[in-house]
Amino acid sequence: MAQTRLYMLHVRQNSCNPMLGETLNAPPLVGPPSPATRNLPGHLLYSIFARIGGSGLDTDAFETLRASYRGGFLGKAIAYDNRQREIPASLIHSLRWHPVRLISFLDRPYYYAAKKKYLDWIASRHLATGRYDLFHSWSGDCLCSLRVAKQRRIPSIVEIPTWHRDGGKAKIGRSQASQSRSKASGFQKWKAGLLLERKRFTEEYKLADLLLVLSQTAADTFRMRGFAEEKLFYLPRGVNVERFKPGQRPAKFRAVFAGALIKRKGIQHLLEAWHELKLPDAELWLVGSVHDEAKPYLKQFWLDNIRVVGFVRDPESYLSQSTVHVFPSQWEGSAKVTYEAAACALPQITTREAGDVVRDDVEGIIVKPRDVDAIAAALEHLYRHPDIVERMGNAARRRVVENFTWDHFRTRLLDSYETAMRMAR
């Protein structure tokens, strides 16, 4: 607890918006606090619409469970599959085979929503047994479970993968789907009832004792909706700094974009900026699945120095061979690839909406979403100044090693558990 107070003191001195869980640039941990001095749960129930172990969100789930398993208080995890061996399978309720598969012929939004509701129902039944004293789940996955937790006075935590469902909007109008539902057939009404409506998310926010947010921008969307500061806990992601590490910088200038090639991540703005610049002796690598919405922009702005790599299972191999990472996303919680690129010592051209890993003119250049001219200017600046690339890249690697390893993540996570237990007294 003394270390946590030290972190909070540091934040009050260096931030105009302190938030529970903030440990950025704090002094290094001397050693883990004694479990006996912490008010941690005895039996945690964790549920997530993902697999345990793998890539992306599956990695987050695994690293989350590691904290409670090593702490000796993991009661049960409910997930859609288990792809790791460190945590005993007896502690993971896998829903790999489930009755919702019978409606897998439905379009993806309806099928996925039905699976989420089934996960929620299973978790609510576990909570009803009274065996657990803390519940941790994800936004959109846990409305019924939170109601049971509230009835049984079980502290609850909801993790927010992106932003408040309503973003920063002041008013939310009635959805077009709701307006037309009264005119639909019986089957159409049943099918529409599978979807996750806005009110489900907003009720979850209210029921949870603590909300885990991934970035300051994400937290701001909750502040704008009137949420108290003490209900928001800052929990940025982590990265494996042994897997993602610096490589040999290429002889020619190589920009890389890593992530799904979709409009939300700003791929169309990057392609337009790259096309305008036409940098000599330079190339752009696009690492990630190519979605249909990106194909017209690839055709419109295509140059011979663009390489479409596609989806890969070893993104570190491509990041570590690059000069700069460009990720002009319009909307994220805290993009995992920004941690990975920083760990590979890449300066980044990104947006504040992508998370908090990059600080402007320190580890990279922050641009506004959809600002093609700013992306182009930042690319040209780094292209012409290899000394700045080196300085920013070194700062980026140092940033994640000191702040964003998975050990940092688990320390913050345990602090959030302790906070939720204390708030529920």
TIVOKE-558372 format. One line per 10 residues: number of its first residue (from 1); their letters; for each residue x, z, y of C-alpha. Coordinates in steps of 0.1 Angstrom, whole numbers, always signed. Example, Ala and Ser with C-alpha at 12.3 -4.5 7.8 and 13.67 -1.06 7.14 Angstrom:
2
1	as	+123/+78/-45  +137/+71/-11;
***
This chain:
425
1	maqtrlymlh	+0/+0/+0  +29/+7/+24  +40/-29/+19  +5/-42/+26  +4/-21/+59  +38/-36/+68  +24/-71/+63  -7/-64/+85  +15/-49/+112  +36/-81/+112;
11	vrqnscnpml	+5/-102/+116  -9/-82/+145  +24/-88/+163  +25/-125/+156  -10/-139/+153  -40/-140/+176  -63/-142/+146  -51/-117/+120  -69/-119/+86  -68/-97/+56;
21	getlnapplv	-42/-110/+31  -19/-126/+57  +17/-123/+46  +33/-153/+62  +69/-148/+71  +67/-111/+61  +99/-93/+49  +107/-101/+12  +91/-78/-14  +115/-51/-25;
31	gppspatrnl	+96/-46/-57  +61/-45/-70  +40/-14/-61  +34/+10/-89  +1/+1/-107  -8/+38/-107  -9/+38/-69  -33/+8/-67  -71/+9/-68  -74/-21/-92;
41	pghllysifa	-104/-28/-115  -105/-17/-151  -123/-48/-164  -125/-80/-145  -149/-108/-152  -137/-142/-139  -156/-174/-140  -146/-209/-129  -159/-245/-133  -125/-257/-146;
51	riggsgldtd	-101/-253/-175  -75/-225/-179  -41/-242/-178  -34/-278/-168  -31/-294/-134  -49/-289/-101  -75/-263/-101  -67/-256/-137  -33/-243/-126  -49/-221/-100;
61	afetlrasyr	-72/-206/-127  -43/-199/-150  -21/-183/-123  -51/-162/-112  -57/-149/-147  -20/-141/-152  -23/-115/-124  -51/-96/-142  -38/-101/-177  -3/-88/-168;
71	ggflgkaiay	-20/-60/-149  -39/-51/-181  -74/-54/-166  -86/-88/-176  -119/-82/-193  -131/-118/-198  -127/-153/-183  -154/-179/-186  -143/-215/-182  -149/-249/-196;
81	dnrqreipas	-118/-251/-217  -85/-232/-225  -53/-252/-224  -27/-224/-223  -13/-200/-249  +1/-171/-228  -33/-154/-224  -50/-146/-257  -80/-169/-265  -101/-138/-273;
91	lihslrwhpv	-101/-131/-236  -115/-165/-226  -150/-176/-233  -147/-214/-235  -177/-235/-228  -162/-267/-241  -191/-272/-264  -223/-265/-246  -260/-276/-246  -258/-292/-212;
101	rlisfldrpy	-239/-321/-230  -274/-333/-240  -280/-345/-205  -245/-360/-200  -262/-394/-195  -272/-383/-160  -252/-394/-130  -222/-372/-123  -236/-351/-94  -266/-340/-115;
111	yyaakkkyld	-247/-334/-147  -219/-314/-130  -245/-293/-111  -263/-285/-144  -230/-275/-159  -222/-252/-130  -256/-235/-133  -250/-230/-171  -217/-214/-163  -234/-191/-138;
121	wiasrhlatg	-261/-182/-164  -235/-173/-190  -215/-152/-165  -247/-134/-154  -254/-124/-190  -218/-110/-193  -223/-90/-161  -256/-76/-173  -238/-58/-202  -223/-34/-177;
131	rydlfhswsg	-187/-38/-192  -172/-51/-159  -163/-34/-127  -152/-65/-106  -165/-101/-106  -145/-130/-93  -160/-166/-91  -161/-197/-71  -185/-210/-44  -214/-229/-60;
141	dclcslrvak	-208/-214/-94  -222/-179/-92  -256/-173/-75  -273/-157/-104  -242/-138/-113  -239/-124/-78  -275/-112/-79  -268/-93/-111  -236/-79/-96  -254/-67/-66;
151	qrripsivei	-281/-50/-87  -255/-32/-108  -233/-25/-78  -203/-44/-92  -179/-55/-65  -178/-93/-61  -154/-119/-48  -162/-156/-42  -134/-181/-37  -141/-209/-12;
161	ptwhrdggka	-123/-241/-23  -127/-259/+10  -148/-247/+41  -182/-231/+48  -208/-254/+33  -220/-262/+69  -185/-266/+83  -186/-258/+120  -220/-272/+128  -243/-251/+149;
171	kigrsqasqs	-276/-262/+133  -284/-276/+99  -314/-299/+96  -336/-303/+65  -319/-326/+40  -332/-360/+33  -335/-352/-3  -357/-322/+4  -380/-343/+26  -386/-369/+0;
181	rskasgfqkw	-389/-346/-30  -427/-342/-26  -431/-380/-31  -410/-381/-63  -422/-383/-99  -421/-354/-123  -388/-365/-138  -373/-372/-104  -383/-337/-92  -367/-321/-123;
191	kaglllerkr	-336/-341/-119  -334/-333/-82  -338/-296/-91  -305/-297/-109  -285/-304/-77  -268/-275/-59  -286/-272/-26  -271/-258/+6  -291/-226/+4  -274/-217/-29;
201	fteeykladl	-240/-217/-12  -251/-198/+18  -268/-171/-3  -236/-167/-23  -217/-162/+9  -240/-133/+19  -241/-117/-15  -204/-116/-21  -184/-85/-10  -153/-106/-1;
211	llvlsqtaad	-147/-143/+5  -113/-158/-3  -104/-185/+22  -74/-208/+18  -65/-215/+54  -71/-205/+90  -92/-236/+96  -114/-227/+66  -118/-192/+79  -128/-205/+113;
221	tfrmrgfaee	-158/-223/+98  -170/-189/+86  -162/-172/+119  -183/-198/+137  -212/-189/+115  -210/-152/+124  -191/-138/+94  -173/-105/+100  -135/-106/+99  -133/-79/+72;
231	klfylprgvn	-153/-101/+48  -126/-129/+50  -95/-126/+29  -67/-152/+33  -54/-164/+0  -33/-196/+3  -22/-213/-29  +12/-212/-46  +37/-237/-61  +62/-236/-89;
241	verfkpgqrp	+95/-240/-69  +114/-246/-101  +94/-276/-111  +90/-289/-75  +124/-290/-60  +146/-312/-38  +161/-344/-52  +184/-371/-38  +170/-386/-7  +166/-424/-11;
251	akfravfaga	+189/-448/+7  +160/-465/+24  +132/-448/+43  +104/-440/+18  +71/-425/+28  +49/-412/+0  +12/-403/-1  +2/-381/-31  -34/-375/-39  -66/-394/-47;
261	likrkgiqhl	-68/-425/-27  -101/-417/-10  -113/-419/+27  -116/-381/+30  -79/-378/+26  -72/-404/+53  -57/-431/+31  -73/-458/+53  -57/-444/+84  -23/-442/+68;
271	leawhelklp	-25/-478/+56  -35/-491/+90  -7/-472/+107  +18/-485/+81  +6/-521/+87  +10/-518/+124  +45/-505/+122  +60/-530/+98  +92/-509/+95  +122/-528/+82;
281	daelwlvgsv	+140/-515/+51  +112/-490/+44  +85/-486/+18  +53/-467/+11  +45/-452/-23  +8/-443/-31  +7/-418/-59  -28/-410/-71  -60/-425/-86  -72/-455/-66;
291	hdeakpylkq	-109/-451/-59  -132/-480/-51  -136/-469/-15  -99/-474/-9  -97/-509/-23  -109/-528/+8  -83/-510/+29  -56/-518/+5  -66/-555/+7  -69/-555/+45;
301	fwldnirvvg	-36/-537/+53  -15/-548/+23  +22/-553/+28  +48/-562/+2  +66/-529/+8  +37/-509/-5  +38/-497/-41  +6/-484/-57  +19/-460/-84  -16/-446/-95;
311	fvrdpesyls	-23/-413/-112  +7/-395/-127  +12/-362/-145  +47/-357/-129  +41/-360/-91  +74/-341/-86  +93/-371/-99  +79/-392/-70  +79/-365/-43  +116/-356/-50;
321	qstvhvfpsq	+126/-393/-45  +110/-397/-11  +119/-392/+25  +86/-380/+40  +51/-371/+27  +22/-384/+47  -12/-367/+41  -36/-372/+70  -66/-355/+53  -98/-349/+72;
331	wegsakvtye	-111/-321/+51  -94/-297/+26  -93/-261/+18  -55/-260/+14  -42/-291/-2  -20/-283/-32  +2/-314/-26  +14/-300/+8  +29/-270/-11  +45/-294/-37;
341	aaacalpqit	+59/-317/-11  +73/-288/+9  +89/-274/-22  +106/-308/-27  +121/-304/+8  +100/-332/+24  +89/-331/+60  +52/-339/+62  +29/-358/+85  -4/-340/+80;
351	treagdvvrd	-34/-324/+97  -44/-289/+104  -74/-295/+83  -51/-299/+52  -40/-262/+54  -13/-240/+68  +18/-249/+50  +32/-272/+77  +39/-259/+112  +41/-286/+139;
361	dvegiivkpr	+77/-296/+147  +91/-271/+122  +83/-284/+87  +66/-316/+99  +44/-332/+124  +7/-322/+128  -17/-350/+138  -54/-351/+144  -76/-366/+116  -83/-403/+120;
371	dvdaiaaale	-56/-407/+147  -39/-439/+135  -16/-441/+166  -4/-405/+160  +4/-412/+124  +23/-444/+133  +42/-426/+161  +51/-397/+137  +63/-422/+110  +84/-441/+135;
381	hlyrhpdive	+99/-409/+149  +111/-397/+114  +122/-432/+105  +145/-433/+135  +158/-397/+132  +172/-388/+98  +187/-356/+112  +152/-344/+120  +141/-353/+85  +169/-332/+71;
391	rmgnaarrrv	+161/-302/+94  +124/-303/+87  +129/-308/+50  +152/-278/+47  +127/-257/+67  +99/-268/+44  +117/-257/+12  +125/-224/+28  +89/-219/+39  +75/-222/+4;
401	venftwdhfr	+102/-202/-13  +96/-173/+12  +59/-175/+14  +41/-196/-12  +54/-191/-47  +30/-181/-74  +44/-146/-72  +33/-145/-36  -1/-158/-46  -6/-131/-73;
411	trlldsyeta	+5/-103/-49  -21/-114/-24  -47/-118/-51  -42/-82/-63  -45/-71/-27  -78/-89/-25  -90/-71/-57  -80/-38/-42  -98/-46/-10  -130/-55/-28;
421	mrmar	-129/-23/-48  -124/-3/-17  -152/-21/+2  -177/-14/-26  -172/+24/-25;
***
